């Protein structure tokens, strides 16, 4: 298992710069893991770029309310 962070800015993020920490591992040919603050929403990607894009999608869905979050992990 590894830990890393995404530093993203852009239109979809309301012109903000955000830092998201995540945990991942390789499962065969796929990166699999989750945002550290939201481990209940795992994702995967064929490469690191796809994996990080999927993590950003999850973050955006949480922020705009389309993904139900009951309690943020400590």
Kinemage of the C-alpha trace (Angstrom):
@kinemage 1
@onewidth
@group {chain A} dominant
@subgroup {mainchain}
@vectorlist {calphas} color= white
{ca unk a 1} P 0.000 0.000 0.000
{ca unk a 2} L 1.149 3.486 -0.768
{ca unk a 3} L 0.035 6.966 0.105
{ca unk a 4} L 0.080 10.005 -2.147
{ca unk a 5} L -1.808 13.191 -2.828
{ca unk a 6} L -3.461 14.866 -5.775
{ca unk a 7} L -2.981 18.578 -6.246
{ca unk a 8} L -5.666 19.666 -8.676
{ca unk a 9} L -6.961 22.927 -9.982
{ca unk a 10} L -9.403 23.711 -12.691
{ca unk a 11} L -12.802 24.514 -14.001
{ca unk a 12} L -14.556 21.503 -12.490
{ca unk a 13} L -13.178 22.407 -9.077
{ca unk a 14} L -14.582 25.974 -9.117
{ca unk a 15} L -11.148 27.425 -9.893
{ca unk a 16} L -9.801 26.185 -6.568
{ca unk a 17} L -6.608 24.345 -5.840
{ca unk a 18} L -7.193 21.303 -3.665
{ca unk a 19} L -4.952 18.678 -2.104
{ca unk a 20} L -6.450 15.221 -1.654
{ca unk a 21} L -4.588 12.463 0.135
{ca unk a 22} L -5.226 8.914 -0.999
{ca unk a 23} L -4.128 5.349 -0.392
{ca unk a 24} L -3.557 2.876 -3.196
{ca unk a 25} L -2.063 -0.462 -4.161
{ca unk a 26} L -1.590 -2.426 -7.334
{ca unk a 27} L -4.053 -5.238 -7.927
{ca unk a 28} L -2.790 -7.030 -10.998
{ca unk a 29} L -2.588 -4.340 -13.668
{ca unk a 30} L -4.867 -1.865 -11.852
{ca unk a 31} L -4.344 0.886 -9.319
{ca unk a 32} L -6.971 0.461 -6.587
{ca unk a 33} L -7.588 2.650 -3.581
{ca unk a 34} L -9.569 5.449 -2.014
{ca unk a 35} L -9.461 9.021 -0.757
{ca unk a 36} L -8.151 8.895 2.824
{ca unk a 37} L -11.100 10.966 4.077
{ca unk a 38} L -13.629 8.740 2.273
{ca unk a 39} L -12.418 5.112 2.376
{ca unk a 40} L -15.995 3.892 1.894
{ca unk a 41} L -15.742 4.909 -1.787
{ca unk a 42} L -12.958 2.854 -3.384
{ca unk a 43} L -12.110 3.127 -7.071
{ca unk a 44} L -9.620 1.820 -9.600
{ca unk a 45} L -7.835 2.811 -12.789
{ca unk a 46} L -5.772 1.195 -15.508
{ca unk a 47} L -2.992 3.719 -14.857
{ca unk a 48} L -2.220 6.372 -12.264
{ca unk a 49} L -3.774 9.185 -14.303
{ca unk a 50} L -7.077 7.311 -14.734
{ca unk a 51} L -7.071 6.338 -11.065
{ca unk a 52} L -6.527 9.941 -9.921
{ca unk a 53} L -9.242 11.187 -12.306
{ca unk a 54} L -11.653 8.669 -10.758
{ca unk a 55} L -10.707 9.902 -7.271
{ca unk a 56} L -11.386 13.483 -8.367
{ca unk a 57} L -14.769 12.418 -9.757
{ca unk a 58} L -15.654 10.893 -6.383
{ca unk a 59} L -14.544 14.050 -4.585
{ca unk a 60} L -16.623 16.249 -6.895
{ca unk a 61} L -19.709 14.037 -6.411
{ca unk a 62} L -19.296 14.287 -2.639
{ca unk a 63} L -18.885 18.074 -2.814
{ca unk a 64} L -21.931 18.646 -5.032
{ca unk a 65} L -24.137 16.232 -3.076
{ca unk a 66} L -24.671 13.574 -5.730
{ca unk a 67} L -22.826 11.013 -3.596
{ca unk a 68} L -24.294 10.571 -0.124
{ca unk a 69} L -21.773 10.881 2.679
{ca unk a 70} L -23.064 10.169 6.174
{ca unk a 71} L -19.939 10.958 8.135
{ca unk a 72} L -16.442 12.003 7.136
{ca unk a 73} L -13.762 9.689 8.495
{ca unk a 74} L -11.438 11.071 11.157
